[in-house]
Amino acid sequence: MIKFLDLQAINEPYRESFHRSVDELVNSGWVLLGKNLESFEREFAEYCGAKHCVGVANGLDAITIILQAYKQLGKLKEGDEVLVPSNTYIATILGVYHAGLKPVLVEPDVETFNMSPSLAAEAITANTKAIFTVHLYGQLSDMQGLQKLAEDHGLLLFDDVAQAHGAQMDNGRKAGAIADASAFSFYPGKNLGCIGDGGAITTDDDELASAISAYRNYGSHKKYYNLYKGVNSRLDELQAAFLRHKLVNLDDDNAKRREIARQYLSGIRNEHVQLPFYSGGEDHVFHLFVVKIKDRDRFIEYMNDKGIQTLIHYPVPPHKQEAFSEMKDMSFPISERIHREVVSLPISPVQTMQDTNYIIDVINSYIV
């Protein structure tokens, strides 16, 4: 079986360095808000080209804390509307809810599956105060279009970079240094993943960075002195150490993902399989390689019979989730069709050319 994602193989080259980090941590006795976190925050900020990085417990917290911190600074208030993609993982929308704000769903561009600036413009009301886009599957949203939209309407612009570590615009600016603030997840399966949960926020806003640093730590910069009604959401020393080891190889790993994606794009020739849009540049880091298939269940069964594991990202759109029952009567036909038809093929830095070619041959032999 060709695994969808072989985490053991991805982490194997770091085994010795991980073990050293565990020994150092045990010997030091310092497990939170220590030197590894400080170093990772500095190194990741430099990597992204941002002034600040603040480590938090996970990607959902990163989304929520950005919004909560802006509320503390008086730039957002309870009930303000935030534009979010209708085609995304549920975490983006949950973060808006948890911050006491109102998510307004926007349909994606039919080519990239990312938030459409023109459709976002149609959703703006007098209560709209921010845009929170998602770089889905590892491909940057149309940030130039969204930046202009935000500037024209005086809106804050945020991005969920959970799937796009290292993606960059044509001008060289990386995700994490494009929006007013950026939310990252370091869940193990991400392009930059730790060995557990982890997240971070990057920003050039000094005031926001200071507020976030306190808010994640019970609202405190100084122990027992609390500025805000904060939360406990801290990237721990061990995960920060693991991430430091893996960060140095992130660009090389992304290049390998793009190489596999190019193999897929040039090799798959089946009229029943719709390939993803790719500009050919570094704006896509292919966290996922997602194709569209009309008879999805049959295709997945066929691939499984051939020894190839696939996954669905995602089977149910957010507005059809039971958790969002208040949205159940809403209609987002573009998103609904995407969620009915998408299938993710295996792609990772450790995937071999032999396995990739086998996957291509199997897909090209698929008959409806």
N, C-alpha and C positions, 0 to 999 in steps of 0.2 A: 504494500500500500504506500503510495506517495502521500505523505501527510500534507494537510493544508498548510501547517506551520510547524516546523520542527524546533521547538524551543530548546530542547536539550542540545542539539547541534549548534544553534545560534550562541548559546552561552558557554559551550565547551572551551573555546579559546581563552576564556576569562577565568577558568576554574582556579588556577593557582593564585591569580591576583585577588579573586573574590575571597579565597581562604585567608590570604594575608590580611585583607581588610577586616575579616571577622576576628582574627587574632588581635589585631591592633585595637579594635573596638573593645573587646573583652578586657584587654590589658589596660586601656585608658579609663574605662568605666564611664565615659561620656557618650550618651546615646542620643541626645537631642540638642539642636541649636548649637552645634560645635563647629570644629574646624573643617570637617568634610563638607558640611552644608554651606558654610561660608565660601569655601573654594569652589564648590559646584555652582553656586549662585553666580559667582564672579565669572567662571569659565563659560557657563551657558549664556549669560548676558552678552559676553564678548562674542560667542559663536553666533548668536542671533543678530548682533549689532545693536542691542538695546542698552540703555543706561542701567537698568535694574532688572534683577531676577529675584523672586521671592518663592522659596519652596513651600509647597503645601501638601496635604495628605493624599490628594487624588485630583483627577481632572474635573469631576463634578464640583468639588469644593472650589477649585480655581475659578470656575464660571460664577458660582454664587458669591464668592468673596470679592471679585471685581465689582460686582453690582452693589453689594452691601457697603463696600468701602466708598464708592461714589455717593451712596446715600448718606454716609457719615459726613462726607465733605459737602453735602448740600447740593450736589449736582444732579441727583436723582431723588425721587420721593415715592412713597408708597402709591402703587396703582399706575405709575407711568407705564406707557407702552414701549415694548422692545420688539423690533422686527427680528424674527428668527426664521430659518428655513423650515418649510413643511416637510422637506426630504432630508432627514437627519436622524441620528441616534437620539433617544429620548433624553439623554443627559443635558443637552443644550437647553431644552425647554424646561426641564426640572430645575435647572439653576436659576432661571428667570422666576419661576414660581417660588422657589425657596427664598429668594431675595424680596418677595412681596411686590413684584412687578407683574405686568400683564404681557404675556407673549402674544404676538400677532404673527400668524404663520404666512409665509410668502412662498409661492411656487418657484421651482427651480428653472433654470435655463434648460431647454430640452436637449442641448448638445453636451453640456458639461455636468449636468445634474446639480450644479451649485446655485446659490441664490442669484436670481436675476435682478440687476439694478433697475431695469425698467418696471418689472412687476413690484419690486420693493417701493418704487416711487409712488405707485398707485395705492399702496397700503398706508401711506403716511397720513396721519391726522394731526389735529392740534395737540393731542396727548402723546404723540410719538416723541421719545427723547433719545433713543439709541437704536443702533443696528448691531446684531450679534450674528455674524456670518460664520459658516463652517467650511473648512477646506476639505470637502468630503473625498474619501478614498486616497487622499494625499495630493490632490490637485488644488492649487490656489484658486480662490474665488476671483471674480473680476474686481480686484481691489482698486484699480484706478476709477472704475465706474462707481463703486461704493464710496470711495473717498470723496468724489465730486458730489455725490448725492448727500453725504453727511455734511459736507461744507455748505452746500446750497441751502440746507434746511436747519443748520445749526445743531446737528445730532452728534452724539458720541458714537464712535465706531470701535467695535470689539471683534475679535476673531477667536474661534475655537480651533486650536491647532493640534488637537489630539491625534490626528492622522497625518500631519504634514510637517514633521520635524525636518528642517533643512530645505524645504521648498523655497524658491526665491523668484522674485520678479526679474524682468529683463534688465532692470537697472542695478541688479545685484542685491537689492534689499531682501532679507530673509523674512519669512513668517516669524513673528515675534517682535518685529521692529517696523511694522507697517501700520498697525491700528493704534488707537489710544491705549489699549491694553490687550494682552493675549493670554489665553488659557491653554495650558498644556497638560496632557496626561502622559504618565510614564508606565501605564499598565504593561505587564510583561510582553504582550504581543505587539506593542507599538514599534515603530522604526527605532526609537530610542526607548527601551523598556528596562525597568528594574526587575527585582525578583519579588515583587509584591505590588502593592498600590503605591502610587506617588504622583505628584503633580507640581506645577509651577505657574507663576504669573510673571510675564515680562512687560515692561513699560518704560517710557522715557519721562513719565510724569513723577517728579520728585515727591510731591505731596501725596499722590496716590500710593507710591511705593512705601512711604512711611506709614500710611494708614493700614495698608495690607499687612505689613510686617507686624504691626500691633494686633490687628483684628484676628489673624490666624493663631495668635498666642494669648487667647482669653482677653483680647483687647489691650494687651500690655506690652510696653517697651521695657519696663522695669518691673521686676518681680514684686507682686503684691500691690502694684499701683496700676489701675486699669482706666484707660481712656474711653474705651468703647465696650458695649455688650458683645464681646467677641466670641470666638469659637476655639476649639482645640483642633487645629488642622496643620500639622507640621510634618514636613518631609524629614524622616529620621536620618541619623548619621550613617547607618549601614546602607540604606538605599542610595543616599547621596554618594557614598564611596563607590558603589557598583556603577552608578550612572557616570561618574567621572572616568572610570575605566573604559566604558563603552562609547562615550562622547567622541573620543579621539578617532574612532573609526566610522562615525556616522556618515560622513560624506562618501566614503568608499562603499559602505553598505548601500546607500541610496543609489550610487552609480551602478551597482550590481543589480538592484531592482529595476532600474531603467533599462539595463541591457536585456534582462529577461522579458520585460514588457515589449521591447522592440522586436524580440524573437517572436513573441505571440502575435504582435500586430502585422509582422511581415509574413508569418507562416500560416496563421489560421485562415483558411479559405472555405467557409461554409456559409451558405446563404441564410441558414437558420440561426446563425450566431451573429449578433450585432456587437461589434467591438467598441471599446470606449474611445472617446475623443482624446487625442494627445497632440499638443502643439509641436512636440519634439524637443522642447527645452527643459530647463531645470525647475520649471514651475510645478512639476509633478514628481513626487517621490514614490509613487506607487506603493503606498501602504497596502492597498488592495488593487487587484486587477479584476474589474467587474464587467461581465458581459451580460447581454439581455437575451433571454430565451423565452419563446412563447409557451412551450410545453415544459415548464421548469422541472416539475417532479420527474418526468420521464428522462430528461437530460441528466439530472442528478443520479438517478438510479443507473443509467447507462454508464456514467463516469465511475460510480462506485463499483460496478461489476468489472470495470477495467482496471481497478486498483488505484483510483485517483479520488482523493478526498476533496470535496468542495464544501463551501458554506454559503449561507444567504445573509447578506448585509443590506437591507433588513427585511424580514418577512411581513411586518405590520407597520404602516406609517403611524407617526405619533398621534394624529387626530383620531385614529381608530383603536387606540389602546384603551383598555378599560379604565386605566388610571385617569384618563382625560375624558370622562364620560360627557362633560359639558361641551365637548367638541364633536360628538358622534354624528351630528347632523350636518357638519361642515363638509364641503366637497373640494378636494384638491386632486383633480383627475390626473395631472402629470405625475404627481408623487405616487398616487395609488397605482398607476400603471408600472412605474419603476419598481415599487415594492412587490408587485406581482411577478415581475419578469427577471429580476437581477439574480445572477449567480457569481460568486467570487471564486476564481481559479487560484491554485497554489502559486505563491510568489514570496521569495525571501532571499536574503543574501547567501544562504547556504544551498539553495536549489541548484542542482547540476544542469549542465547543458543537455546531458543525456535524458534526464527526467523531463526537462522542458520540451525537448523534441518529441518525446513519447506522448506527452499531453497534447501537443499540436496534432500529431498523427491520429490520436484517438478522436479528437474533436472533428478533424476533417473527415473522419469516417462515420460521423453521426448522421443518421437518416431519420427524418420525421415520419 
